[in-house]
Amino acid sequence: MHWQRNLAARMLNLACLLALLGCDQGQSKVPCPPKQQVADAVRVALPPFLSLAGVELEPLATGPESVKVNFKAAVTPKEELYEYDRQVDGEPRVLLIKPVQAPGAKATLYGYIEATRAMDRWTLGRVRLETGLEQFGRPRGAFPPHAYVTDSKEAKAALAQQAANAEAEHRARLAAIKRQEDERKALLEQQERERKAREERERAERLERERREEEARLAAEEQRRKEEAERAIEAEKAKAARQAARKKLLDATTVGATYLGSFRQGDTTRGLRLVFTAREPIPASEDYLIEAEFTSPRDPGAKCKVKGQLVMAPTEGTHIQLREAVVRAGGSEEDRANHRFFAYLHGAALHTTDAGLAGVADTGLGRYDVVLEREGAPSSGGSTSTPSLGPRPAPAVAPDGALPEIRKGDTVVVAKANTPVMSGEQTIATVAAGTRVMALEVVPDPTGSWVKVQVIVRGVPREGYIHSTNLKLASER
């Protein structure tokens, strides 16, 4: 019986020791830190919004003097706890939360803590909470200011404000879209108006340009027709003048036509007699070949046979061009003088005049004037009537201070620039100073005299009158 009492006493002491160590009886063989020490450590590790209601321990030996103590802790929240419900995007942003734990509601947490023992003193490590903490949520103050409890007045007001803001933003966006559309439409309308105005302006400019071009074309066409008509008239006139000049030249050079006149240089004059002896046309040409014979009235034995050509060129005027001269003379002094003068006839050019023929022989020894009148033609030298010349210019002083004495057949020089050549009351041409012409006829006038000359007008020989105040004798140059 005694040993039974001792055994019971030992069991009681062991139970007391286990109670002091805080371990369950089923694990009395594993050393364990005091339960209160572990509970205090767990209480410190809990979030401040949770209270520790109790703890159960399960020590696991990890070494001779170390254990891992698994624990199960019963906790209760100090206030209502919340978790995220959803976030509503907008302006302002709204975060909705919902309650998950009421104050005083119990829940269970699991974790562990490492502990080591030195003598009878336990040192605890860090409390590790592994499960159960997420179920509690967080207190209201842990959420941002824009977090509202779902279905609360504040949440409904925030959502209403957000909806109003969204509606206002939507209306503003629609207004902006409408404004942009109106601006785009206005721009398109402005561009369309500008396009139409530009097209209308271009059309008006095109019509105006076409009108001007048509007017210019019609004017040019009218001018062309007018010029063509004028050219046709001038051509007809020129043709008629050429035909008249051609007929006159042909009439003047018929075989047997005889002329009397002079061959003159300065104050030296020789008498001439000209007889045309032959004429025949040149094939494929309007020109003719002619033959003629010059003799001296004072010495019929002195002769000069010449060959030449009747030139019908419209630019040079119809004229007789002498090309060959064969001179025959006797042995007297008169014959030798005639021989020299006859030799100068080579190359002479003769034009028709009202009285006969006139021209020049330009040689290396000087310029010789030839004046011939046709036998049987009425002489114009004795006429004293003044031709109708229209208004007469006032007489001017000749270059030597006196009016020149000009005779028929003289070679004269135009003394003034742009000297008019008159035919009736019309100025048919103007000639430059220094122009040499032959006096075909001299008509006395109270202011001097009018000298008849031949000039070329547009390729056609024309006869007119120059007042003697505008002329001087060629020998005076």
Protein Blocks (a to p, Z undefined) as FASTA:
>chain_A
ZZmmmmmmmmmmmmmmmmmnopafklmmpccddfklmmmmmmmmpcfkbccfbdcddddd
fbfkbccdddddddddfbdcdddfbdceddddddddddfbdghiacddddddddddehja
ccddddddfbhjlmnopafklpcfkbccehiaklmmmmmmmmmmmmmmmmmmmmmmmmmm
mmmmmmmmmmmmmmmmmmmmmmmmmmmmmmmmmmmmmmmmmmmmmmmmmmmmmmmmmmmm
mmmmmmmmmmmmgghiacdddddehjbccddddddfbdcddehiabdcdddddddfklmm
bccdddddddfbfklopadddfbdcddddfbfklmmmmmmmmmmgopacdddfklpcddd
ddfkbccddddddehiacfklpcbdcdebjaddddddfkopacdddehiacddfbghiac
dehjbcfbdcdehiacddfbdcddfklpaddddddeehiacdddddfklgccfklZZ
